Amino acid sequence: MGTFSLQLAEFAKKAGDNASLVVQKVALDIFGRVVMRTPVDSGRARGNWQLTVGQAASGEVARDDKASYGSPPSSSLQSSAAGALASFQLGPSIFIVNNLPYINRLEYDGYSKQAPAGMVRVSVVEFQGLVAKALAELPQ
């Protein structure tokens, strides 16, 4: 069995009946970190992050989040993400997308001085630690 398969088996063993809850918590943590790391000018890039289950969102949303760079997502963004995960059960994929035409420049081209290393790549590196944290917070 490969390393990834062993990691999944260990996760399943530790999470047990709470696996869906752990995945929800990790998805919300990653979502929040991506939003927090999104540069802020008009707030359009921050406001266009979308979390969906089963299928990636298409198109843009008419939502701005003008909070300062590094601050948590607005209540509107948090509610939208939490609502998408409200009835999540293991199986379908969770997508975090931003469909603005310039989001790739922000992520990959160092287009913003606020987030020269991007938002998603930096957040994904923290994934394993977020899983460990969510597992540790499970009721014993």
N, CA and C atoms as an extended XYZ file, in Angstrom:
420
Properties=species:S:1:pos:R:3:atomname:S:1:resname:S:1:resid:I:1 pbc="F F F"
N         0.847       -1.181        0.000 N   MET     1
C         0.000        0.000        0.000 CA  MET     1
C         0.893        1.245        0.000 C   MET     1
N         0.527        2.252       -0.808 N   GLY     2
C         1.311        3.474       -0.887 CA  GLY     2
C         1.156        4.328        0.354 C   GLY     2
N         2.008        5.312        0.488 N   THR     3
C         1.994        6.205        1.647 CA  THR     3
C         0.650        6.922        1.782 C   THR     3
N         0.101        7.410        0.661 N   PHE     4
C        -1.165        8.125        0.723 CA  PHE     4
C        -2.275        7.206        1.217 C   PHE     4
N        -2.283        5.962        0.754 N   SER     5
C        -3.296        4.996        1.204 CA  SER     5
C        -3.173        4.744        2.697 C   SER     5
N        -1.955        4.657        3.187 N   LEU     6
C        -1.741        4.464        4.624 CA  LEU     6
C        -2.245        5.671        5.408 C   LEU     6
N        -2.002        6.858        4.882 N   GLN     7
C        -2.471        8.070        5.552 CA  GLN     7
C        -3.995        8.104        5.601 C   GLN     7
N        -4.642        7.714        4.509 N   LEU     8
C        -6.105        7.681        4.497 CA  LEU     8
C        -6.643        6.654        5.483 C   LEU     8
N        -5.997        5.503        5.545 N   ALA     9
C        -6.432        4.464        6.480 CA  ALA     9
C        -6.277        4.936        7.921 C   ALA     9
N        -5.182        5.607        8.216 N   GLU    10
C        -4.942        6.138        9.561 CA  GLU    10
C        -5.970        7.220        9.898 C   GLU    10
N        -6.265        8.079        8.917 N   PHE    11
C        -7.279        9.108        9.116 CA  PHE    11
C        -8.623        8.463        9.441 C   PHE    11
N        -9.015        7.470        8.657 N   ALA    12
C       -10.307        6.801        8.866 CA  ALA    12
C       -10.365        6.160       10.249 C   ALA    12
N        -9.254        5.578       10.675 N   LYS    13
C        -9.204        4.940       11.993 CA  LYS    13
C        -9.371        5.982       13.108 C   LYS    13
N        -8.658        7.090       12.985 N   LYS    14
C        -8.724        8.125       14.017 CA  LYS    14
C       -10.070        8.860       14.016 C   LYS    14
N       -10.602        9.143       12.836 N   ALA    15
C       -11.839        9.922       12.747 CA  ALA    15
C       -13.067        9.085       13.049 C   ALA    15
N       -13.041        7.823       12.661 N   GLY    16
C       -14.179        6.940       12.917 CA  GLY    16
C       -15.477        7.515       12.384 C   GLY    16
N       -16.504        7.534       13.225 N   ASP    17
C       -17.819        8.030       12.829 CA  ASP    17
C       -17.843        9.544       12.611 C   ASP    17
N       -16.768       10.217       12.990 N   ASN    18
C       -16.705       11.676       12.857 CA  ASN    18
C       -15.962       12.131       11.606 C   ASN    18
N       -15.726       11.235       10.662 N   ALA    19
C       -14.928       11.580        9.476 CA  ALA    19
C       -15.548       12.743        8.701 C   ALA    19
N       -16.864       12.736        8.522 N   SER    20
C       -17.512       13.837        7.786 CA  SER    20
C       -17.318       15.162        8.508 C   SER    20
N       -17.415       15.148        9.819 N   LEU    21
C       -17.214       16.370       10.604 CA  LEU    21
C       -15.786       16.886       10.450 C   LEU    21
N       -14.821       15.985       10.475 N   VAL    22
C       -13.418       16.388       10.316 CA  VAL    22
C       -13.211       17.018        8.940 C   VAL    22
N       -13.748       16.406        7.904 N   VAL    23
C       -13.606       16.945        6.551 CA  VAL    23
C       -14.263       18.322        6.458 C   VAL    23
N       -15.423       18.498        7.055 N   GLN    24
C       -16.097       19.804        7.068 CA  GLN    24
C       -15.215       20.861        7.730 C   GLN    24
N       -14.669       20.525        8.897 N   LYS    25
C       -13.831       21.478        9.635 CA  LYS    25
C       -12.601       21.869        8.834 C   LYS    25
N       -11.967       20.880        8.215 N   VAL    26
C       -10.760       21.154        7.436 CA  VAL    26
C       -11.113       22.009        6.213 C   VAL    26
N       -12.212       21.687        5.542 N   ALA    27
C       -12.626       22.475        4.376 CA  ALA    27
C       -12.888       23.930        4.770 C   ALA    27
N       -13.574       24.142        5.886 N   LEU    28
C       -13.843       25.509        6.337 CA  LEU    28
C       -12.558       26.229        6.743 C   LEU    28
N       -11.625       25.508        7.359 N   ASP    29
C       -10.334       26.108        7.718 CA  ASP    29
C        -9.555       26.530        6.473 C   ASP    29
N        -9.486       25.640        5.484 N   ILE    30
C        -8.768       25.964        4.248 CA  ILE    30
C        -9.445       27.149        3.555 C   ILE    30
N       -10.766       27.103        3.465 N   PHE    31
C       -11.517       28.198        2.851 CA  PHE    31
C       -11.188       29.522        3.542 C   PHE    31
N       -11.264       29.537        4.862 N   GLY    32
C       -10.981       30.758        5.613 CA  GLY    32
C        -9.568       31.266        5.397 C   GLY    32
N        -8.617       30.365        5.345 N   ARG    33
C        -7.223       30.762        5.133 CA  ARG    33
C        -7.006       31.339        3.740 C   ARG    33
N        -7.630       30.722        2.733 N   VAL    34
C        -7.511       31.234        1.368 CA  VAL    34
C        -8.094       32.644        1.292 C   VAL    34
N        -9.268       32.836        1.869 N   VAL    35
C        -9.905       34.157        1.850 CA  VAL    35
C        -9.031       35.169        2.591 C   VAL    35
N        -8.529       34.805        3.756 N   MET    36
C        -7.698       35.727        4.541 CA  MET    36
C        -6.446       36.152        3.778 C   MET    36
N        -5.934       35.267        2.960 N   ARG    37
C        -4.697       35.537        2.215 CA  ARG    37
C        -4.944       36.193        0.865 C   ARG    37
N        -6.190       36.417        0.540 N   THR    38
C        -6.511       37.053       -0.739 CA  THR    38
C        -6.302       38.555       -0.621 C   THR    38
N        -5.540       39.132       -1.545 N   PRO    39
C        -5.296       40.572       -1.490 CA  PRO    39
C        -6.595       41.371       -1.587 C   PRO    39
N        -6.575       42.537       -0.967 N   VAL    40
C        -7.770       43.377       -0.952 CA  VAL    40
C        -7.463       44.709       -1.625 C   VAL    40
N        -8.234       44.979       -2.655 N   ASP    41
C        -8.254       46.294       -3.285 CA  ASP    41
C        -9.713       46.733       -3.272 C   ASP    41
N       -10.503       46.190       -4.172 N   SER    42
C       -11.941       46.492       -4.191 CA  SER    42
C       -12.739       45.514       -3.329 C   SER    42
N       -12.116       44.385       -2.958 N   GLY    43
C       -12.811       43.355       -2.198 CA  GLY    43
C       -13.472       42.315       -3.086 C   GLY    43
N       -13.377       42.518       -4.383 N   ARG    44
C       -14.034       41.610       -5.325 CA  ARG    44
C       -13.387       40.224       -5.323 C   ARG    44
N       -12.067       40.157       -5.270 N   ALA    45
C       -11.388       38.853       -5.271 CA  ALA    45
C       -11.732       38.068       -4.003 C   ALA    45
N       -11.686       38.720       -2.852 N   ARG    46
C       -12.056       38.036       -1.600 CA  ARG    46
C       -13.504       37.568       -1.630 C   ARG    46
N       -14.379       38.374       -2.132 N   GLY    47
C       -15.796       38.064       -2.139 CA  GLY    47
C       -16.211       36.998       -3.132 C   GLY    47
N       -15.342       36.681       -4.070 N   ASN    48
C       -15.701       35.710       -5.100 CA  ASN    48
C       -15.237       34.286       -4.803 C   ASN    48
N       -14.698       34.031       -3.645 N   TRP    49
C       -14.392       32.641       -3.289 CA  TRP    49
C       -15.704       31.915       -3.033 C   TRP    49
N       -15.821       30.731       -3.594 N   GLN    50
C       -17.036       29.922       -3.468 CA  GLN    50
C       -16.660       28.506       -3.047 C   GLN    50
N       -17.324       27.991       -2.039 N   LEU    51
C       -17.149       26.609       -1.597 CA  LEU    51
C       -18.416       25.852       -1.987 C   LEU    51
N       -18.236       24.773       -2.741 N   THR    52
C       -19.368       23.964       -3.185 CA  THR    52
C       -19.049       22.488       -2.979 C   THR    52
N       -20.083       21.679       -2.988 N   VAL    53
C       -19.940       20.236       -2.813 CA  VAL    53
C       -20.491       19.543       -4.056 C   VAL    53
N       -19.725       18.594       -4.569 N   GLY    54
C       -20.186       17.787       -5.692 CA  GLY    54
C       -19.828       18.324       -7.052 C   GLY    54
N       -19.784       19.621       -7.198 N   GLN    55
C       -19.473       20.238       -8.487 CA  GLN    55
C       -18.915       21.631       -8.241 C   GLN    55
N       -17.895       21.996       -8.991 N   ALA    56
C       -17.299       23.315       -8.848 CA  ALA    56
C       -18.270       24.389       -9.312 C   ALA    56
N       -18.304       25.494       -8.595 N   ALA    57
C       -19.149       26.628       -8.987 CA  ALA    57
C       -18.646       27.204      -10.302 C   ALA    57
N       -19.573       27.689      -11.094 N   SER    58
C       -19.184       28.360      -12.339 CA  SER    58
C       -19.661       29.802      -12.240 C   SER    58
N       -18.948       30.671      -12.867 N   GLY    59
C       -19.333       32.072      -12.863 CA  GLY    59
C       -18.887       32.816      -11.616 C   GLY    59
N       -19.086       34.101      -11.690 N   GLU    60
C       -18.722       34.991      -10.594 CA  GLU    60
C       -19.947       35.250       -9.720 C   GLU    60
N       -19.701       35.731       -8.514 N   VAL    61
C       -20.790       36.143       -7.633 CA  VAL    61
C       -20.702       37.647       -7.404 C   VAL    61
N       -21.829       38.278       -7.214 N   ALA    62
C       -21.880       39.721       -6.970 CA  ALA    62
C       -21.729       39.954       -5.475 C   ALA    62
N       -20.529       39.700       -4.981 N   ARG    63
C       -20.283       39.845       -3.545 CA  ARG    63
C       -18.870       40.385       -3.364 C   ARG    63
N       -18.737       41.383       -2.541 N   ASP    64
C       -17.429       41.937       -2.194 CA  ASP    64
C       -17.169       41.651       -0.727 C   ASP    64
N       -15.914       41.516       -0.394 N   ASP    65
C       -15.497       41.398        1.007 CA  ASP    65
C       -14.337       42.362        1.168 C   ASP    65
N       -14.657       43.554        1.638 N   LYS    66
C       -13.672       44.627        1.712 CA  LYS    66
C       -12.896       44.646        3.023 C   LYS    66
N       -12.999       43.578        3.795 N   ALA    67
C       -12.231       43.517        5.037 CA  ALA    67
C       -10.744       43.596        4.697 C   ALA    67
N        -9.959       44.036        5.621 N   SER    68
C        -8.534       44.206        5.352 CA  SER    68
C        -7.843       42.866        5.148 C   SER    68
N        -6.759       42.923        4.401 N   TYR    69
C        -5.957       41.733        4.131 CA  TYR    69
C        -5.578       41.070        5.464 C   TYR    69
N        -5.757       39.753        5.544 N   GLY    70
C        -5.406       39.009        6.741 CA  GLY    70
C        -6.535       38.851        7.740 C   GLY    70
N        -7.663       39.515        7.482 N   SER    71
C        -8.790       39.379        8.401 CA  SER    71
C        -9.664       38.199        7.981 C   SER    71
N       -10.419       37.642        8.926 N   PRO    72
C       -11.286       36.502        8.602 CA  PRO    72
C       -12.319       36.861        7.536 C   PRO    72
N       -12.871       35.861        6.862 N   PRO    73
C       -13.908       36.116        5.867 CA  PRO    73
C       -15.126       36.800        6.485 C   PRO    73
N       -15.837       37.549        5.675 N   SER    74
C       -17.056       38.206        6.147 CA  SER    74
C       -18.075       37.155        6.569 C   SER    74
N       -19.061       37.581        7.332 N   SER    75
C       -20.097       36.642        7.764 CA  SER    75
C       -20.854       36.076        6.563 C   SER    75
N       -20.996       36.855        5.512 N   SER    76
C       -21.668       36.386        4.301 CA  SER    76
C       -20.890       35.232        3.658 C   SER    76
N       -19.568       35.389        3.555 N   LEU    77
C       -18.730       34.324        2.991 CA  LEU    77
C       -18.735       33.090        3.885 C   LEU    77
N       -18.590       33.292        5.183 N   GLN    78
C       -18.584       32.166        6.116 CA  GLN    78
C       -19.907       31.422        6.089 C   GLN    78
N       -21.013       32.161        6.061 N   SER    79
C       -22.331       31.532        6.026 CA  SER    79
C       -22.533       30.738        4.749 C   SER    79
N       -22.075       31.284        3.645 N   SER    80
C       -22.204       30.599        2.363 CA  SER    80
C       -21.435       29.278        2.377 C   SER    80
N       -20.193       29.300        2.861 N   ALA    81
C       -19.370       28.085        2.915 CA  ALA    81
C       -19.962       27.069        3.885 C   ALA    81
N       -20.341       27.534        5.067 N   ALA    82
C       -20.922       26.622        6.063 CA  ALA    82
C       -22.226       26.028        5.555 C   ALA    82
N       -23.030       26.817        4.865 N   GLY    83
C       -24.280       26.321        4.311 CA  GLY    83
C       -24.065       25.232        3.276 C   GLY    83
N       -23.022       25.402        2.464 N   ALA    84
C       -22.715       24.391        1.448 CA  ALA    84
C       -22.317       23.067        2.084 C   ALA    84
N       -21.746       23.139        3.284 N   LEU    85
C       -21.269       21.927        3.966 CA  LEU    85
C       -22.254       21.385        4.994 C   LEU    85
N       -23.356       22.061        5.189 N   ALA    86
C       -24.279       21.722        6.283 CA  ALA    86
C       -24.696       20.255        6.293 C   ALA    86
N       -24.962       19.691        5.158 N   SER    87
C       -25.411       18.295        5.124 CA  SER    87
C       -24.369       17.383        4.471 C   SER    87
N       -23.124       17.824        4.463 N   PHE    88
C       -22.063       17.049        3.820 CA  PHE    88
C       -21.863       15.694        4.496 C   PHE    88
N       -21.767       14.679        3.683 N   GLN    89
C       -21.373       13.331        4.114 CA  GLN    89
C       -20.254       12.886        3.189 C   GLN    89
N       -19.374       12.044        3.661 N   LEU    90
C       -18.255       11.591        2.843 CA  LEU    90
C       -18.737       11.058        1.511 C   LEU    90
N       -17.990       11.354        0.497 N   GLY    91
C       -18.312       10.876       -0.841 CA  GLY    91
C       -17.990       11.913       -1.890 C   GLY    91
N       -18.836       12.945       -2.030 N   PRO    92
C       -18.574       13.938       -3.081 CA  PRO    92
C       -17.380       14.826       -2.726 C   PRO    92
N       -16.795       15.390       -3.756 N   SER    93
C       -15.666       16.304       -3.574 CA  SER    93
C       -16.141       17.664       -3.114 C   SER    93
N       -15.256       18.360       -2.432 N   ILE    94
C       -15.497       19.739       -2.007 CA  ILE    94
C       -14.610       20.628       -2.869 C   ILE    94
N       -15.191       21.678       -3.417 N   PHE    95
C       -14.456       22.589       -4.293 CA  PHE    95
C       -14.396       23.970       -3.665 C   PHE    95
N       -13.240       24.597       -3.761 N   ILE    96
C       -13.064       25.991       -3.377 CA  ILE    96
C       -12.540       26.682       -4.627 C   ILE    96
N       -13.359       27.546       -5.200 N   VAL    97
C       -13.001       28.167       -6.476 CA  VAL    97
C       -13.245       29.667       -6.443 C   VAL    97
N       -12.552       30.325       -7.340 N   ASN    98
C       -12.750       31.744       -7.577 CA  ASN    98
C       -12.670       31.908       -9.090 C   ASN    98
N       -13.737       32.354       -9.703 N   ASN    99
C       -13.816       32.405      -11.154 CA  ASN    99
C       -13.543       33.783      -11.753 C   ASN    99
N       -12.978       34.685      -10.985 N   LEU   100
C       -12.629       35.989      -11.552 CA  LEU   100
C       -11.526       35.813      -12.595 C   LEU   100
N       -11.569       36.586      -13.656 N   PRO   101
C       -10.586       36.408      -14.723 CA  PRO   101
C        -9.147       36.693      -14.294 C   PRO   101
N        -8.947       37.460      -13.250 N   TYR   102
C        -7.581       37.805      -12.841 CA  TYR   102
C        -7.080       37.009      -11.630 C   TYR   102
N        -7.837       36.013      -11.179 N   ILE   103
C        -7.432       35.291       -9.964 CA  ILE   103
C        -6.133       34.514      -10.171 C   ILE   103
N        -5.911       33.997      -11.390 N   ASN   104
C        -4.661       33.273      -11.654 CA  ASN   104
C        -3.445       34.180      -11.545 C   ASN   104
N        -3.592       35.430      -11.969 N   ARG   105
C        -2.476       36.374      -11.823 CA  ARG   105
C        -2.165       36.609      -10.349 C   ARG   105
N        -3.214       36.706       -9.529 N   LEU   106
C        -2.995       36.894       -8.091 CA  LEU   106
C        -2.329       35.665       -7.477 C   LEU   106
N        -2.737       34.479       -7.922 N   GLU   107
C        -2.201       33.237       -7.348 CA  GLU   107
C        -0.793       32.930       -7.835 C   GLU   107
N        -0.544       33.074       -9.130 N   TYR   108
C         0.702       32.558       -9.706 CA  TYR   108
C         1.718       33.599      -10.159 C   TYR   108
N         1.307       34.817      -10.408 N   ASP   109
C         2.217       35.782      -11.018 CA  ASP   109
C         2.774       36.821      -10.057 C   ASP   109
N         2.515       36.678       -8.757 N   GLY   110
C         3.018       37.669       -7.804 CA  GLY   110
C         2.448       39.045       -8.082 C   GLY   110
N         1.240       39.083       -8.617 N   TYR   111
C         0.601       40.319       -9.051 CA  TYR   111
C         0.322       41.273       -7.894 C   TYR   111
N         0.174       40.744       -6.697 N   SER   112
C        -0.132       41.584       -5.539 CA  SER   112
C         1.026       41.568       -4.550 C   SER   112
N         1.386       42.731       -4.066 N   LYS   113
C         2.423       42.817       -3.028 CA  LYS   113
C         1.913       42.231       -1.703 C   LYS   113
N         0.581       42.210       -1.506 N   GLN   114
C         0.015       41.654       -0.281 CA  GLN   114
C         0.176       40.135       -0.236 C   GLN   114
N         0.089       39.482       -1.381 N   ALA   115
C         0.150       38.016       -1.424 CA  ALA   115
C         1.009       37.550       -2.600 C   ALA   115
N         2.304       37.872       -2.594 N   PRO   116
C         3.142       37.513       -3.738 CA  PRO   116
C         3.266       36.000       -3.958 C   PRO   116
N         3.073       35.201       -2.922 N   ALA   117
C         3.170       33.738       -3.047 CA  ALA   117
C         1.811       33.096       -3.290 C   ALA   117
N         0.792       33.905       -3.509 N   GLY   118
C        -0.542       33.380       -3.757 CA  GLY   118
C        -1.321       33.154       -2.475 C   GLY   118
N        -2.467       32.522       -2.633 N   MET   119
C        -3.350       32.273       -1.499 CA  MET   119
C        -3.597       30.784       -1.317 C   MET   119
N        -3.898       30.118       -2.417 N   VAL   120
C        -4.258       28.708       -2.366 CA  VAL   120
C        -3.039       27.837       -2.078 C   VAL   120
N        -1.969       28.047       -2.829 N   ARG   121
C        -0.766       27.211       -2.654 CA  ARG   121
C        -0.230       27.280       -1.234 C   ARG   121
N        -0.250       28.455       -0.654 N   VAL   122
C         0.246       28.640        0.706 CA  VAL   122
C        -0.664       27.924        1.707 C   VAL   122
N        -1.952       27.968        1.456 N   SER   123
C        -2.913       27.342        2.366 CA  SER   123
C        -2.898       25.823        2.269 C   SER   123
N        -2.732       25.291        1.069 N   VAL   124
C        -2.739       23.840        0.878 CA  VAL   124
C        -1.562       23.191        1.614 C   VAL   124
N        -0.470       23.892        1.727 N   VAL   125
C         0.697       23.363        2.446 CA  VAL   125
C         0.333       23.054        3.901 C   VAL   125
N        -0.636       23.752        4.447 N   GLU   126
C        -1.036       23.584        5.843 CA  GLU   126
C        -2.076       22.481        6.046 C   GLU   126
N        -2.485       21.826        4.971 N   PHE   127
C        -3.569       20.846        5.022 CA  PHE   127
C        -3.352       19.775        6.084 C   PHE   127
N        -2.205       19.131        6.078 N   GLN   128
C        -1.955       18.024        7.005 CA  GLN   128
C        -2.067       18.477        8.465 C   GLN   128
N        -1.554       19.654        8.762 N   GLY   129
C        -1.660       20.183       10.118 CA  GLY   129
C        -3.101       20.481       10.510 C   GLY   129
N        -3.900       20.934        9.552 N   LEU   130
C        -5.310       21.211        9.833 CA  LEU   130
C        -6.084       19.923       10.089 C   LEU   130
N        -5.727       18.861        9.382 N   VAL   131
C        -6.363       17.560        9.624 CA  VAL   131
C        -6.016       17.100       11.029 C   VAL   131
N        -4.747       17.188       11.397 N   ALA   132
C        -4.316       16.771       12.741 CA  ALA   132
C        -5.037       17.580       13.809 C   ALA   132
N        -5.170       18.871       13.581 N   LYS   133
C        -5.871       19.741       14.548 CA  LYS   133
C        -7.340       19.325       14.675 C   LYS   133
N        -8.008       19.094       13.563 N   ALA   134
C        -9.419       18.702       13.598 CA  ALA   134
C        -9.594       17.355       14.291 C   ALA   134
N        -8.682       16.436       14.058 N   LEU   135
C        -8.751       15.136       14.729 CA  LEU   135
C        -8.558       15.290       16.235 C   LEU   135
N        -7.629       16.153       16.624 N   ALA   136
C        -7.355       16.368       18.046 CA  ALA   136
C        -8.528       17.019       18.763 C   ALA   136
N        -9.354       17.752       18.041 N   GLU   137
C       -10.498       18.434       18.652 CA  GLU   137
C       -11.737       17.551       18.754 C   GLU   137
N       -11.666       16.331       18.241 N   LEU   138
C       -12.819       15.419       18.331 CA  LEU   138
C       -13.069       15.041       19.792 C   LEU   138
N       -14.326       14.877       20.149 N   PRO   139
C       -14.627       14.422       21.514 CA  PRO   139
C       -14.060       13.015       21.728 C   PRO   139
N       -13.532       12.787       22.878 N   GLN   140
C       -12.918       11.476       23.168 CA  GLN   140
C       -13.930       10.445       23.588 C   GLN   140
